[in-house]
Amino acid sequence: MTTPTPQDTIDLALAVEGIYNDAQFRRADSYPALVATWADKRPVPTLEELEASWQAILEDQADESAEKSELQQKRSDNAGKIVLDDYRGTSPQIQALARKIAWLEAEIRDLRYLD
């Protein structure tokens, strides 16, 4: 394993293992001191790399949360069922499309256990 660059995701499990499982941890008063006492031969990320990786993780989580919120908002905005009576008197193609959309909406509700 090579030492990751700040753009790469740090193996946080490796870092946590180094911090909490090292027998000499209690004598280390700083991250560099801890790294100096770490007996494992794998490369240890620097504190800056850990911070950069953690920031990237937080940004990814924020982006994912924003996407979920946006999708939930779109679902809420479009939650109304299509009313086929609204399409009476329109062309047969529009009526057929409305029936297909209504069927798809019902299938989606069934798959999500809604209604």
N, CA, C and O atoms as CSV, one atom per row, in Angstrom:
chain,resi,resn,atom,element,x,y,z
A,1,MET,N,N,0.842,-1.177,0.000
A,1,MET,CA,C,0.000,0.000,0.000
A,1,MET,C,C,0.885,1.238,0.000
A,1,MET,O,O,1.815,1.342,0.800
A,2,THR,N,N,0.604,2.146,-0.870
A,2,THR,CA,C,1.357,3.395,-0.904
A,2,THR,C,C,0.611,4.442,-0.098
A,2,THR,O,O,-0.596,4.336,0.123
A,3,THR,N,N,1.337,5.441,0.333
A,3,THR,CA,C,0.690,6.512,1.073
A,3,THR,C,C,-0.180,7.311,0.118
A,3,THR,O,O,0.311,7.824,-0.888
A,4,PRO,N,N,-1.471,7.423,0.424
A,4,PRO,CA,C,-2.368,8.122,-0.488
A,4,PRO,C,C,-2.092,9.618,-0.541
A,4,PRO,O,O,-1.565,10.199,0.408
A,5,THR,N,N,-2.447,10.217,-1.638
A,5,THR,CA,C,-2.380,11.666,-1.757
A,5,THR,C,C,-3.640,12.242,-1.129
A,5,THR,O,O,-4.602,11.504,-0.919
A,6,PRO,N,N,-3.668,13.538,-0.823
A,6,PRO,CA,C,-4.866,14.121,-0.209
A,6,PRO,C,C,-6.139,13.929,-1.049
A,6,PRO,O,O,-7.245,13.982,-0.510
A,7,GLN,N,N,-5.993,13.706,-2.364
A,7,GLN,CA,C,-7.180,13.511,-3.190
A,7,GLN,C,C,-7.748,12.102,-3.046
A,7,GLN,O,O,-8.923,11.876,-3.334
A,8,ASP,N,N,-6.924,11.158,-2.605
A,8,ASP,CA,C,-7.370,9.779,-2.449
A,8,ASP,C,C,-8.089,9.604,-1.123
A,8,ASP,O,O,-7.890,10.370,-0.180
A,9,THR,N,N,-8.926,8.582,-1.072
A,9,THR,CA,C,-9.597,8.268,0.171
A,9,THR,C,C,-8.628,7.502,1.068
A,9,THR,O,O,-8.022,6.519,0.641
A,10,ILE,N,N,-8.489,7.947,2.284
A,10,ILE,CA,C,-7.596,7.308,3.247
A,10,ILE,C,C,-8.297,6.074,3.813
A,10,ILE,O,O,-9.516,6.065,3.980
A,11,ASP,N,N,-7.530,5.057,4.098
A,11,ASP,CA,C,-8.073,3.886,4.774
A,11,ASP,C,C,-8.267,4.259,6.238
A,11,ASP,O,O,-7.357,4.104,7.052
A,12,LEU,N,N,-9.456,4.750,6.567
A,12,LEU,CA,C,-9.706,5.217,7.924
A,12,LEU,C,C,-9.643,4.076,8.927
A,12,LEU,O,O,-9.246,4.274,10.075
A,13,ALA,N,N,-10.036,2.878,8.494
A,13,ALA,CA,C,-9.952,1.739,9.401
A,13,ALA,C,C,-8.503,1.505,9.808
A,13,ALA,O,O,-8.226,1.184,10.964
A,14,LEU,N,N,-7.583,1.662,8.871
A,14,LEU,CA,C,-6.168,1.502,9.168
A,14,LEU,C,C,-5.720,2.571,10.161
A,14,LEU,O,O,-4.985,2.281,11.104
A,15,ALA,N,N,-6.159,3.783,9.949
A,15,ALA,CA,C,-5.781,4.868,10.847
A,15,ALA,C,C,-6.341,4.644,12.246
A,15,ALA,O,O,-5.642,4.832,13.242
A,16,VAL,N,N,-7.610,4.241,12.314
A,16,VAL,CA,C,-8.237,3.986,13.617
A,16,VAL,C,C,-7.532,2.824,14.308
A,16,VAL,O,O,-7.295,2.859,15.516
A,17,GLU,N,N,-7.202,1.804,13.537
A,17,GLU,CA,C,-6.462,0.674,14.100
A,17,GLU,C,C,-5.156,1.155,14.700
A,17,GLU,O,O,-4.774,0.732,15.791
A,18,GLY,N,N,-4.473,2.032,13.994
A,18,GLY,CA,C,-3.212,2.559,14.494
A,18,GLY,C,C,-3.386,3.373,15.755
A,18,GLY,O,O,-2.545,3.329,16.652
A,19,ILE,N,N,-4.469,4.111,15.826
A,19,ILE,CA,C,-4.678,4.969,16.988
A,19,ILE,C,C,-5.128,4.169,18.202
A,19,ILE,O,O,-4.608,4.371,19.299
A,20,TYR,N,N,-6.080,3.272,18.024
A,20,TYR,CA,C,-6.681,2.610,19.176
A,20,TYR,C,C,-6.071,1.257,19.543
A,20,TYR,O,O,-6.202,0.830,20.690
A,21,ASN,N,N,-5.431,0.591,18.639
A,21,ASN,CA,C,-4.910,-0.736,18.944
A,21,ASN,C,C,-3.437,-0.749,19.292
A,21,ASN,O,O,-2.926,-1.773,19.745
A,22,ASP,N,N,-2.754,0.335,19.098
A,22,ASP,CA,C,-1.332,0.354,19.396
A,22,ASP,C,C,-1.136,0.323,20.915
A,22,ASP,O,O,-1.713,1.126,21.648
A,23,ALA,N,N,-0.323,-0.605,21.357
A,23,ALA,CA,C,-0.123,-0.785,22.794
A,23,ALA,C,C,0.506,0.441,23.439
A,23,ALA,O,O,0.293,0.682,24.627
A,24,GLN,N,N,1.269,1.218,22.689
A,24,GLN,CA,C,1.960,2.362,23.259
A,24,GLN,C,C,1.196,3.667,23.065
A,24,GLN,O,O,1.749,4.744,23.286
A,25,PHE,N,N,-0.056,3.583,22.659
A,25,PHE,CA,C,-0.844,4.784,22.366
A,25,PHE,C,C,-0.915,5.734,23.559
A,25,PHE,O,O,-0.807,6.948,23.393
A,26,ARG,N,N,-1.092,5.200,24.730
A,26,ARG,CA,C,-1.298,6.060,25.901
A,26,ARG,C,C,-0.064,6.929,26.213
A,26,ARG,O,O,-0.178,7.937,26.910
A,27,ARG,N,N,1.097,6.543,25.703
A,27,ARG,CA,C,2.288,7.361,25.934
A,27,ARG,C,C,2.498,8.398,24.838
A,27,ARG,O,O,3.358,9.269,24.968
A,28,ALA,N,N,1.727,8.314,23.769
A,28,ALA,CA,C,1.886,9.268,22.673
A,28,ALA,C,C,1.009,10.482,22.954
A,28,ALA,O,O,-0.197,10.347,23.160
A,29,ASP,N,N,1.611,11.665,22.963
A,29,ASP,CA,C,0.850,12.872,23.260
A,29,ASP,C,C,0.447,13.650,22.009
A,29,ASP,O,O,-0.154,14.719,22.113
A,30,SER,N,N,0.772,13.121,20.825
A,30,SER,CA,C,0.389,13.769,19.573
A,30,SER,C,C,0.319,12.710,18.481
A,30,SER,O,O,0.807,11.592,18.645
A,31,TYR,N,N,-0.290,13.080,17.376
A,31,TYR,CA,C,-0.379,12.133,16.260
A,31,TYR,C,C,1.005,11.735,15.751
A,31,TYR,O,O,1.232,10.544,15.537
A,32,PRO,N,N,1.948,12.668,15.542
A,32,PRO,CA,C,3.292,12.253,15.110
A,32,PRO,C,C,3.960,11.307,16.116
A,32,PRO,O,O,4.654,10.369,15.722
A,33,ALA,N,N,3.748,11.556,17.422
A,33,ALA,CA,C,4.338,10.669,18.424
A,33,ALA,C,C,3.710,9.289,18.346
A,33,ALA,O,O,4.396,8.279,18.495
A,34,LEU,N,N,2.412,9.248,18.113
A,34,LEU,CA,C,1.730,7.964,17.962
A,34,LEU,C,C,2.287,7.208,16.758
A,34,LEU,O,O,2.587,6.018,16.849
A,35,VAL,N,N,2.421,7.898,15.642
A,35,VAL,CA,C,2.925,7.264,14.427
A,35,VAL,C,C,4.340,6.726,14.663
A,35,VAL,O,O,4.690,5.657,14.163
A,36,ALA,N,N,5.138,7.456,15.411
A,36,ALA,CA,C,6.505,7.024,15.685
A,36,ALA,C,C,6.541,5.752,16.519
A,36,ALA,O,O,7.497,4.983,16.422
A,37,THR,N,N,5.516,5.513,17.338
A,37,THR,CA,C,5.494,4.321,18.187
A,37,THR,C,C,4.744,3.157,17.561
A,37,THR,O,O,4.706,2.064,18.126
A,38,TRP,N,N,4.157,3.381,16.415
A,38,TRP,CA,C,3.321,2.348,15.805
A,38,TRP,C,C,4.196,1.223,15.271
A,38,TRP,O,O,5.097,1.471,14.470
A,39,ALA,N,N,3.947,0.008,15.697
A,39,ALA,CA,C,4.790,-1.127,15.333
A,39,ALA,C,C,4.455,-1.697,13.962
A,39,ALA,O,O,5.282,-2.385,13.363
A,40,ASP,N,N,3.270,-1.425,13.461
A,40,ASP,CA,C,2.855,-1.957,12.162
A,40,ASP,C,C,3.721,-1.362,11.059
A,40,ASP,O,O,4.059,-0.180,11.104
A,41,LYS,N,N,4.076,-2.166,10.079
A,41,LYS,CA,C,4.980,-1.711,9.014
A,41,LYS,C,C,4.246,-1.059,7.840
A,41,LYS,O,O,4.889,-0.525,6.936
A,42,ARG,N,N,2.927,-1.094,7.838
A,42,ARG,CA,C,2.194,-0.449,6.751
A,42,ARG,C,C,2.362,1.068,6.852
A,42,ARG,O,O,2.514,1.601,7.951
A,43,PRO,N,N,2.337,1.763,5.721
A,43,PRO,CA,C,2.460,3.227,5.774
A,43,PRO,C,C,1.291,3.852,6.539
A,43,PRO,O,O,0.139,3.444,6.389
A,44,VAL,N,N,1.608,4.821,7.338
A,44,VAL,CA,C,0.599,5.503,8.139
A,44,VAL,C,C,0.292,6.838,7.494
A,44,VAL,O,O,1.215,7.593,7.188
A,45,PRO,N,N,-0.977,7.152,7.279
A,45,PRO,CA,C,-1.302,8.449,6.693
A,45,PRO,C,C,-0.940,9.589,7.646
A,45,PRO,O,O,-0.986,9.439,8.867
A,46,THR,N,N,-0.584,10.718,7.063
A,46,THR,CA,C,-0.298,11.891,7.885
A,46,THR,C,C,-1.602,12.463,8.397
A,46,THR,O,O,-2.677,12.146,7.888
A,47,LEU,N,N,-1.499,13.301,9.398
A,47,LEU,CA,C,-2.682,13.938,9.955
A,47,LEU,C,C,-3.389,14.774,8.888
A,47,LEU,O,O,-4.619,14.809,8.845
A,48,GLU,N,N,-2.623,15.445,8.032
A,48,GLU,CA,C,-3.225,16.250,6.963
A,48,GLU,C,C,-3.986,15.368,5.978
A,48,GLU,O,O,-5.059,15.740,5.503
A,49,GLU,N,N,-3.423,14.194,5.675
A,49,GLU,CA,C,-4.105,13.263,4.763
A,49,GLU,C,C,-5.402,12.754,5.387
A,49,GLU,O,O,-6.419,12.629,4.706
A,50,LEU,N,N,-5.358,12.462,6.691
A,50,LEU,CA,C,-6.575,12.023,7.380
A,50,LEU,C,C,-7.639,13.111,7.357
A,50,LEU,O,O,-8.811,12.841,7.093
A,51,GLU,N,N,-7.222,14.338,7.634
A,51,GLU,CA,C,-8.172,15.453,7.634
A,51,GLU,C,C,-8.750,15.682,6.239
A,51,GLU,O,O,-9.952,15.907,6.095
A,52,ALA,N,N,-7.900,15.625,5.213
A,52,ALA,CA,C,-8.380,15.808,3.838
A,52,ALA,C,C,-9.330,14.688,3.445
A,52,ALA,O,O,-10.346,14.926,2.792
A,53,SER,N,N,-8.995,13.462,3.846
A,53,SER,CA,C,-9.862,12.329,3.526
A,53,SER,C,C,-11.199,12.449,4.253
A,53,SER,O,O,-12.254,12.187,3.675
A,54,TRP,N,N,-11.146,12.846,5.520
A,54,TRP,CA,C,-12.381,12.992,6.281
A,54,TRP,C,C,-13.237,14.105,5.676
A,54,TRP,O,O,-14.459,13.974,5.605
A,55,GLN,N,N,-12.619,15.176,5.248
A,55,GLN,CA,C,-13.370,16.254,4.604
A,55,GLN,C,C,-14.036,15.756,3.320
A,55,GLN,O,O,-15.184,16.101,3.042
A,56,ALA,N,N,-13.317,14.944,2.538
A,56,ALA,CA,C,-13.887,14.378,1.309
A,56,ALA,C,C,-15.070,13.474,1.640
A,56,ALA,O,O,-16.078,13.487,0.932
A,57,ILE,N,N,-14.954,12.691,2.707
A,57,ILE,CA,C,-16.059,11.822,3.118
A,57,ILE,C,C,-17.266,12.664,3.524
A,57,ILE,O,O,-18.395,12.361,3.137
A,58,LEU,N,N,-17.032,13.719,4.301
A,58,LEU,CA,C,-18.132,14.587,4.718
A,58,LEU,C,C,-18.807,15.254,3.523
A,58,LEU,O,O,-20.031,15.381,3.489
A,59,GLU,N,N,-18.011,15.677,2.545
A,59,GLU,CA,C,-18.580,16.300,1.345
A,59,GLU,C,C,-19.403,15.286,0.550
A,59,GLU,O,O,-20.479,15.613,0.051
A,60,ASP,N,N,-18.894,14.051,0.434
A,60,ASP,CA,C,-19.656,12.997,-0.258
A,60,ASP,C,C,-20.971,12.720,0.450
A,60,ASP,O,O,-22.005,12.550,-0.197
A,61,GLN,N,N,-20.935,12.674,1.784
A,61,GLN,CA,C,-22.154,12.434,2.543
A,61,GLN,C,C,-23.146,13.586,2.370
A,61,GLN,O,O,-24.352,13.358,2.270
A,62,ALA,N,N,-22.645,14.812,2.336
A,62,ALA,CA,C,-23.511,15.976,2.145
A,62,ALA,C,C,-24.143,15.944,0.755
A,62,ALA,O,O,-25.330,16.229,0.599
A,63,ASP,N,N,-23.337,15.593,-0.258
A,63,ASP,CA,C,-23.869,15.491,-1.622
A,63,ASP,C,C,-24.944,14.408,-1.710
A,63,ASP,O,O,-25.992,14.609,-2.324
A,64,GLU,N,N,-24.671,13.266,-1.094
A,64,GLU,CA,C,-25.634,12.162,-1.106
A,64,GLU,C,C,-26.921,12.552,-0.384
A,64,GLU,O,O,-28.018,12.224,-0.836
A,65,SER,N,N,-26.780,13.248,0.729
A,65,SER,CA,C,-27.955,13.699,1.479
A,65,SER,C,C,-28.773,14.704,0.662
A,65,SER,O,O,-30.004,14.661,0.666
A,66,ALA,N,N,-28.080,15.606,-0.038
A,66,ALA,CA,C,-28.778,16.590,-0.877
A,66,ALA,C,C,-29.514,15.904,-2.020
A,66,ALA,O,O,-30.640,16.276,-2.350
A,67,GLU,N,N,-28.873,14.889,-2.632
A,67,GLU,CA,C,-29.525,14.147,-3.716
A,67,GLU,C,C,-30.757,13.409,-3.213
A,67,GLU,O,O,-31.790,13.395,-3.882
A,68,LYS,N,N,-30.651,12.793,-2.032
A,68,LYS,CA,C,-31.799,12.084,-1.452
A,68,LYS,C,C,-32.931,13.052,-1.151
A,68,LYS,O,O,-34.098,12.753,-1.405
A,69,SER,N,N,-32.580,14.219,-0.604
A,69,SER,CA,C,-33.599,15.223,-0.296
A,69,SER,C,C,-34.287,15.713,-1.563
A,69,SER,O,O,-35.505,15.884,-1.595
A,70,GLU,N,N,-33.493,15.937,-2.606
A,70,GLU,CA,C,-34.053,16.400,-3.876
A,70,GLU,C,C,-34.990,15.348,-4.473
A,70,GLU,O,O,-36.073,15.675,-4.957
A,71,LEU,N,N,-34.568,14.093,-4.434
A,71,LEU,CA,C,-35.412,13.014,-4.950
A,71,LEU,C,C,-36.691,12.894,-4.136
A,71,LEU,O,O,-37.771,12.718,-4.699
A,72,GLN,N,N,-36.577,12.987,-2.811
A,72,GLN,CA,C,-37.768,12.909,-1.961
A,72,GLN,C,C,-38.711,14.076,-2.250
A,72,GLN,O,O,-39.929,13.899,-2.265
A,73,GLN,N,N,-38.156,15.266,-2.479
A,73,GLN,CA,C,-38.988,16.423,-2.801
A,73,GLN,C,C,-39.705,16.213,-4.129
A,73,GLN,O,O,-40.888,16.528,-4.252
A,74,LYS,N,N,-38.994,15.682,-5.124
A,74,LYS,CA,C,-39.618,15.409,-6.419
A,74,LYS,C,C,-40.712,14.363,-6.293
A,74,LYS,O,O,-41.757,14.468,-6.935
A,75,ARG,N,N,-40.471,13.352,-5.464
A,75,ARG,CA,C,-41.503,12.332,-5.241
A,75,ARG,C,C,-42.728,12.954,-4.587
A,75,ARG,O,O,-43.862,12.648,-4.956
A,76,SER,N,N,-42.492,13.830,-3.614
A,76,SER,CA,C,-43.617,14.489,-2.939
A,76,SER,C,C,-44.387,15.394,-3.902
A,76,SER,O,O,-45.617,15.432,-3.886
A,77,ASP,N,N,-43.644,16.118,-4.737
A,77,ASP,CA,C,-44.281,17.034,-5.686
A,77,ASP,C,C,-45.126,16.302,-6.721
A,77,ASP,O,O,-46.122,16.836,-7.209
A,78,ASN,N,N,-44.724,15.075,-7.056
A,78,ASN,CA,C,-45.419,14.316,-8.102
A,78,ASN,C,C,-46.195,13.131,-7.540
A,78,ASN,O,O,-46.398,12.131,-8.229
A,79,ALA,N,N,-46.631,13.246,-6.284
A,79,ALA,CA,C,-47.279,12.115,-5.626
A,79,ALA,C,C,-48.725,11.898,-6.077
A,79,ALA,O,O,-49.283,10.822,-5.862
A,80,GLY,N,N,-49.326,12.896,-6.693
A,80,GLY,CA,C,-50.724,12.762,-7.101
A,80,GLY,C,C,-50.919,11.708,-8.170
A,80,GLY,O,O,-50.097,11.555,-9.073
A,81,LYS,N,N,-52.019,10.983,-8.053
A,81,LYS,CA,C,-52.335,9.960,-9.046
A,81,LYS,C,C,-52.938,10.620,-10.285
A,81,LYS,O,O,-53.641,11.628,-10.203
A,82,ILE,N,N,-52.644,10.028,-11.411
A,82,ILE,CA,C,-53.219,10.516,-12.662
A,82,ILE,C,C,-54.706,10.141,-12.696
A,82,ILE,O,O,-55.083,9.025,-12.341
A,83,VAL,N,N,-55.537,11.088,-13.128
A,83,VAL,CA,C,-56.981,10.859,-13.216
A,83,VAL,C,C,-57.319,10.678,-14.696
A,83,VAL,O,O,-57.218,11.613,-15.490
A,84,LEU,N,N,-57.719,9.463,-15.047
A,84,LEU,CA,C,-57.982,9.159,-16.461
A,84,LEU,C,C,-59.161,9.954,-17.013
A,84,LEU,O,O,-59.203,10.235,-18.211
A,85,ASP,N,N,-60.123,10.324,-16.158
A,85,ASP,CA,C,-61.273,11.106,-16.627
A,85,ASP,C,C,-60.845,12.465,-17.183
A,85,ASP,O,O,-61.535,13.039,-18.025
A,86,ASP,N,N,-59.726,12.970,-16.718
A,86,ASP,CA,C,-59.226,14.251,-17.216
A,86,ASP,C,C,-58.832,14.169,-18.692
A,86,ASP,O,O,-58.723,15.197,-19.359
A,87,TYR,N,N,-58.623,12.979,-19.196
A,87,TYR,CA,C,-58.156,12.800,-20.570
A,87,TYR,C,C,-59.259,12.349,-21.524
A,87,TYR,O,O,-58.989,12.064,-22.691
A,88,ARG,N,N,-60.488,12.282,-21.040
A,88,ARG,CA,C,-61.602,11.956,-21.938
A,88,ARG,C,C,-61.787,13.112,-22.926
A,88,ARG,O,O,-61.679,14.282,-22.558
A,89,GLY,N,N,-62.057,12.775,-24.140
A,89,GLY,CA,C,-62.238,13.792,-25.162
A,89,GLY,C,C,-60.945,14.193,-25.851
A,89,GLY,O,O,-60.960,14.985,-26.793
A,90,THR,N,N,-59.833,13.651,-25.389
A,90,THR,CA,C,-58.564,13.930,-26.070
A,90,THR,C,C,-58.342,12.854,-27.125
A,90,THR,O,O,-59.155,11.943,-27.274
A,91,SER,N,N,-57.251,12.964,-27.844
A,91,SER,CA,C,-56.969,11.990,-28.906
A,91,SER,C,C,-56.763,10.596,-28.299
A,91,SER,O,O,-56.371,10.479,-27.138
A,92,PRO,N,N,-57.023,9.550,-29.074
A,92,PRO,CA,C,-56.841,8.180,-28.567
A,92,PRO,C,C,-55.405,7.914,-28.128
A,92,PRO,O,O,-55.176,7.140,-27.199
A,93,GLN,N,N,-54.435,8.550,-28.788
A,93,GLN,CA,C,-53.039,8.342,-28.398
A,93,GLN,C,C,-52.769,8.914,-26.997
A,93,GLN,O,O,-52.080,8.293,-26.188
A,94,ILE,N,N,-53.319,10.101,-26.723
A,94,ILE,CA,C,-53.151,10.711,-25.403
A,94,ILE,C,C,-53.854,9.869,-24.343
A,94,ILE,O,O,-53.323,9.692,-23.246
A,95,GLN,N,N,-55.036,9.352,-24.653
A,95,GLN,CA,C,-55.752,8.503,-23.698
A,95,GLN,C,C,-54.955,7.225,-23.422
A,95,GLN,O,O,-54.864,6.782,-22.277
A,96,ALA,N,N,-54.383,6.638,-24.470
A,96,ALA,CA,C,-53.579,5.423,-24.292
A,96,ALA,C,C,-52.343,5.733,-23.449
A,96,ALA,O,O,-51.977,4.945,-22.578
A,97,LEU,N,N,-51.707,6.860,-23.696
A,97,LEU,CA,C,-50.541,7.252,-22.911
A,97,LEU,C,C,-50.924,7.467,-21.444
A,97,LEU,O,O,-50.194,7.040,-20.549
A,98,ALA,N,N,-52.042,8.111,-21.194
A,98,ALA,CA,C,-52.503,8.343,-19.826
A,98,ALA,C,C,-52.764,7.016,-19.113
A,98,ALA,O,O,-52.419,6.863,-17.942
A,99,ARG,N,N,-53.380,6.047,-19.823
A,99,ARG,CA,C,-53.624,4.724,-19.215
A,99,ARG,C,C,-52.312,4.036,-18.863
A,99,ARG,O,O,-52.195,3.423,-17.802
A,100,LYS,N,N,-51.325,4.136,-19.750
A,100,LYS,CA,C,-50.023,3.504,-19.491
A,100,LYS,C,C,-49.319,4.173,-18.305
A,100,LYS,O,O,-48.714,3.497,-17.473
A,101,ILE,N,N,-49.403,5.484,-18.237
A,101,ILE,CA,C,-48.783,6.194,-17.114
A,101,ILE,C,C,-49.483,5.819,-15.810
A,101,ILE,O,O,-48.823,5.608,-14.792
A,102,ALA,N,N,-50.794,5.736,-15.831
A,102,ALA,CA,C,-51.540,5.336,-14.634
A,102,ALA,C,C,-51.138,3.929,-14.192
A,102,ALA,O,O,-50.983,3.661,-13.000
A,103,TRP,N,N,-50.972,3.030,-15.176
A,103,TRP,CA,C,-50.553,1.663,-14.854
A,103,TRP,C,C,-49.147,1.665,-14.242
A,103,TRP,O,O,-48.896,0.968,-13.259
A,104,LEU,N,N,-48.230,2.451,-14.827
A,104,LEU,CA,C,-46.866,2.531,-14.289
A,104,LEU,C,C,-46.859,3.107,-12.870
A,104,LEU,O,O,-46.122,2.632,-12.006
A,105,GLU,N,N,-47.672,4.120,-12.638
A,105,GLU,CA,C,-47.761,4.691,-11.296
A,105,GLU,C,C,-48.243,3.643,-10.296
A,105,GLU,O,O,-47.722,3.551,-9.184
A,106,ALA,N,N,-49.235,2.859,-10.693
A,106,ALA,CA,C,-49.747,1.810,-9.803
A,106,ALA,C,C,-48.668,0.769,-9.517
A,106,ALA,O,O,-48.531,0.310,-8.383
A,107,GLU,N,N,-47.909,0.399,-10.537
A,107,GLU,CA,C,-46.835,-0.576,-10.347
A,107,GLU,C,C,-45.778,-0.038,-9.382
A,107,GLU,O,O,-45.308,-0.765,-8.507
A,108,ILE,N,N,-45.409,1.214,-9.538
A,108,ILE,CA,C,-44.408,1.816,-8.661
A,108,ILE,C,C,-44.921,1.872,-7.226
A,108,ILE,O,O,-44.181,1.566,-6.290
A,109,ARG,N,N,-46.174,2.260,-7.048
A,109,ARG,CA,C,-46.752,2.282,-5.700
A,109,ARG,C,C,-46.739,0.889,-5.088
A,109,ARG,O,O,-46.438,0.737,-3.904
A,110,ASP,N,N,-47.062,-0.133,-5.882
A,110,ASP,CA,C,-47.041,-1.512,-5.378
A,110,ASP,C,C,-45.632,-1.930,-4.982
A,110,ASP,O,O,-45.438,-2.563,-3.944
A,111,LEU,N,N,-44.652,-1.577,-5.802
A,111,LEU,CA,C,-43.276,-1.954,-5.503
A,111,LEU,C,C,-42.745,-1.254,-4.251
A,111,LEU,O,O,-41.921,-1.814,-3.528
A,112,ARG,N,N,-43.206,-0.056,-4.001
A,112,ARG,CA,C,-42.768,0.697,-2.835
A,112,ARG,C,C,-43.691,0.511,-1.654
A,112,ARG,O,O,-43.483,1.112,-0.600
A,113,TYR,N,N,-44.710,-0.316,-1.817
A,113,TYR,CA,C,-45.699,-0.584,-0.762
A,113,TYR,C,C,-46.402,0.692,-0.311
A,113,TYR,O,O,-46.667,0.878,0.877
A,114,LEU,N,N,-46.699,1.564,-1.262
A,114,LEU,CA,C,-47.469,2.780,-0.986
A,114,LEU,C,C,-48.937,2.481,-1.259
A,114,LEU,O,O,-49.257,1.619,-2.077
A,115,ASP,N,N,-49.812,3.181,-0.586
A,115,ASP,CA,C,-51.274,2.987,-0.749
A,115,ASP,C,C,-51.647,1.581,-0.386
A,115,ASP,O,O,-52.821,1.216,-0.454
